[in-house]
């Protein structure tokens, strides 16, 4: 299994006195398909912001032998790290192929960008095949279904030879079939890359995660396989158990007592 692993030590992110990420340690091995789960406000997206240079942090984040903290966003991206956001950011007026070709050109210098391309680059063809968008290559990105836009955005990372993909709720708003197709795509991508997924969809997590980290109040609450995490009483108490336990019924209204004559 190729690819690079991600090592995080004592990561802290503080905003105006509020600690959003509070001393997190993570070891994500090469080729892992790691899911980060936890309640809203647990620090999941802030952690990814810190890894990608969007949030100032202390501690250590290492990928491919390089320390990431303190590096600007573009330098981190050049080290083979890419991310998606909850809303796909594609060029809607351009075709699928044009979107991928622009992304593939992001690493080229200005002189090579001016040269006319002969044919479709191999990396673009491979990304079309991996994402299942080959037959839609000439369709405007704005005409794609919701799930297909997410796949295109993942393809735009693949053509840049990203080795660590950080995906923020990639299946939000997808149909069941789109979620299944996305899970299969992430499995293919993680064969030779490392993938980290922020997710709230527990069924999706159970089906596709290789390993899971549960965050709560900015800290790592639990880690392990899906089965290990689901069996952890701490996780059941603060997170997973909430969705499975019925809400308590409201207390009955007091019965008025008739006054004595």
C-alpha positions in Angstrom: 0.0 0.0 0.0 1.5 3.3 -1.1 0.8 6.9 -0.1 1.8 8.9 2.9 0.4 8.9 6.4 -0.7 11.9 8.5 0.7 12.4 12.1 -0.9 15.0 14.4 0.5 15.8 17.8 -1.0 18.1 20.5 -2.9 20.1 17.9 -4.6 23.2 19.4 -6.7 25.8 17.7 -8.1 28.7 19.8 -10.4 31.5 18.7 -10.8 34.5 21.0 -10.2 32.4 24.1 -12.3 29.5 22.9 -10.4 26.3 22.3 -12.0 24.5 19.3 -9.3 21.8 19.0 -7.8 20.9 22.4 -4.6 18.8 22.2 -5.6 16.3 19.5 -3.2 13.4 18.6 -4.0 11.4 15.4 -2.1 8.8 13.5 -3.6 8.1 10.1 -1.6 5.5 8.2 -1.0 5.5 4.5 -3.9 4.2 2.5 -6.4 4.6 5.4 -10.0 5.6 4.8 -10.4 7.4 8.2 -13.7 8.9 9.2 -13.9 11.8 11.7 -17.2 11.9 13.5 -18.7 13.7 16.4 -21.4 16.2 17.4 -21.6 19.6 15.9 -18.9 21.8 17.5 -16.6 18.9 18.2 -13.8 20.5 16.2 -13.8 18.3 13.1 -13.8 20.9 10.4 -11.5 23.2 12.4 -9.0 20.3 12.6 -9.0 20.0 8.8 -8.7 23.8 8.5 -5.6 23.6 10.7 -4.1 20.8 8.5 -4.6 22.8 5.3 -3.4 26.1 6.7 -6.8 27.8 7.0 -6.7 28.0 10.8 -3.7 29.0 12.9 -2.7 26.2 15.2 0.0 25.0 17.6 1.4 21.5 18.0 2.6 19.5 15.0 1.1 18.2 11.8 3.4 16.1 9.6 2.7 14.6 6.2 5.3 13.0 4.0 8.1 14.0 6.4 7.1 17.6 6.2 5.8 19.8 9.0 2.7 21.6 7.8 2.0 24.1 10.6 3.2 27.5 9.7 3.2 26.9 6.0 0.9 29.0 3.8 -2.1 27.3 2.1 -0.5 27.1 -1.4 2.7 25.5 0.0 0.6 22.8 1.8 -1.3 22.1 -1.4 1.9 21.6 -3.3 2.9 18.9 -0.8 0.0 16.8 -2.2 -2.8 17.8 0.2 -6.2 18.7 -1.1 -9.7 19.2 0.4 -13.3 19.6 -0.5 -15.9 21.6 1.2 -19.6 20.8 2.0 -20.6 22.6 -1.2 -18.8 21.5 -4.4 -16.7 24.2 -5.9 -16.6 23.5 -9.7 -16.7 25.8 -12.7 -20.3 25.3 -13.6 -20.2 26.9 -17.1 -17.3 24.6 -18.2 -17.5 21.0 -19.1 -16.4 18.1 -16.9 -13.3 17.7 -19.1 -12.5 21.4 -18.9 -12.8 21.4 -15.1 -10.4 18.5 -14.9 -8.0 20.0 -17.4 -7.8 23.3 -15.5 -7.2 21.4 -12.3 -4.5 19.3 -14.0 -2.8 22.6 -15.2 -2.7 24.0 -11.7 0.7 22.5 -11.1 2.1 23.6 -14.5 4.2 26.7 -15.0 3.0 29.7 -17.0 5.0 28.7 -20.1 3.5 25.2 -20.3 0.1 26.6 -19.7 0.4 28.7 -22.8 1.1 25.7 -25.0 -1.7 23.9 -26.7 -2.5 20.5 -25.3 -2.4 17.6 -27.7 -5.2 15.2 -26.7 -6.4 14.5 -23.2 -3.7 14.1 -20.5 -3.5 10.6 -19.1 -4.2 11.9 -15.6 -7.4 13.4 -16.8 -8.5 10.2 -18.5 -7.7 8.2 -15.4 -9.7 10.6 -13.2 -12.7 10.4 -15.5 -12.6 6.6 -15.3 -12.0 6.6 -11.5 -14.9 9.0 -10.8 -17.3 7.3 -13.3 -17.7 10.5 -15.3 -16.2 9.4 -18.6 -19.5 9.4 -20.5 -20.3 12.9 -19.1 -17.0 14.4 -20.0 -18.6 17.0 -22.4 -21.5 17.9 -20.1 -21.4 21.3 -18.4 -20.6 20.9 -14.7 -23.6 23.0 -13.8 -25.9 20.3 -15.4 -24.5 17.5 -13.3 -26.5 15.9 -10.5 -25.5 16.8 -6.9 -23.5 13.7 -6.4 -21.7 14.0 -9.7 -20.5 17.4 -8.8 -18.9 16.0 -5.7 -17.2 13.3 -7.8 -15.9 15.9 -10.2 -14.4 17.8 -7.3 -12.7 14.7 -6.1 -11.5 14.1 -9.7 -10.0 17.6 -9.7 -7.9 16.6 -6.7 -6.8 13.4 -8.3 -5.5 15.1 -11.5 -3.3 17.2 -9.2 -1.8 14.0 -7.8 -3.1 14.8 -4.3 -1.9 12.1 -1.8 -4.0 13.2 1.2 -7.7 14.0 0.5 -9.6 15.7 3.3 -13.4 15.6 2.5 -16.0 17.6 4.4 -19.3 15.7 4.5 -19.0 14.5 0.9 -22.4 12.7 0.9 -24.5 15.4 2.4 -27.8 15.7 0.4 -27.1 12.7 -1.7 -29.5 9.9 -2.6 -28.9 6.4 -1.4 -27.5 5.3 -4.7 -25.2 8.4 -4.8 -24.0 7.6 -1.3 -23.2 4.0 -2.3 -21.3 5.1 -5.5 -19.4 7.7 -3.4 -18.4 5.1 -0.9 -17.1 2.9 -3.7 -15.2 5.8 -5.2 -13.5 6.6 -1.9 -12.5 3.0 -1.5 -10.9 3.1 -5.0 -9.2 6.4 -4.3 -7.8 5.1 -1.0 -6.0 2.2 -2.6 -3.0 4.4 -3.3 -3.9 7.6 -1.3 -4.8 8.5 2.2 -8.4 9.7 2.7 -9.9 11.5 5.7 -13.7 12.1 5.8 -15.7 14.3 8.1 -19.1 12.7 8.3 -22.4 12.9 10.1 -24.1 10.0 8.1 -23.6 7.1 10.4 -24.9 4.5 7.9 -22.3 5.7 5.4 -19.6 5.5 8.1 -20.6 2.0 9.1 -20.5 0.9 5.4 -17.2 2.4 4.3 -14.9 3.5 7.1 -11.7 1.5 7.6 -11.0 3.4 10.9 -12.9 6.0 12.9 -11.9 8.8 15.2 -14.6 10.3 17.4 -14.1 14.0 18.4 -16.0 15.6 21.3 -15.4 19.1 22.7 -12.2 19.4 20.7 -10.7 16.2 22.0 -10.4 12.6 20.7 -13.0 10.7 22.6 -12.4 7.3 21.0 -10.6 5.6 18.1 -10.7 2.2 16.3 -12.7 0.2 13.9 -16.3 0.9 13.4 -17.2 -2.0 15.7 -14.8 -0.8 18.4 -16.1 2.7 18.3 -19.7 1.7 18.3 -19.1 -0.5 21.4 -17.4 2.2 23.3 -19.7 3.3 26.2 -18.3 6.9 26.0 -19.3 7.2 22.4 -22.7 5.8 23.0 -23.3 8.2 25.8 -22.2 11.5 24.1 -23.0 10.7 20.4 -24.2 7.5 18.9 -26.7 6.7 21.7 -28.5 10.0 21.2 -29.9 9.0 17.8 -31.0 5.5 19.0 -32.6 6.4 22.3 -36.3 7.6 22.1 -36.9 11.0 23.4 -38.3 11.0 26.9 -42.0 11.8 27.0 -43.0 15.1 28.6 -44.1 15.0 32.2 -47.9 14.8 32.5 -49.6 18.0 33.4 -50.7 18.2 37.0 -54.3 17.2 37.6 -56.2 20.1 39.2 -57.7 19.4 42.6 -61.2 20.6 43.2 -61.4 23.1 46.1 -63.5 22.1 49.0 -66.8 23.9 49.5 
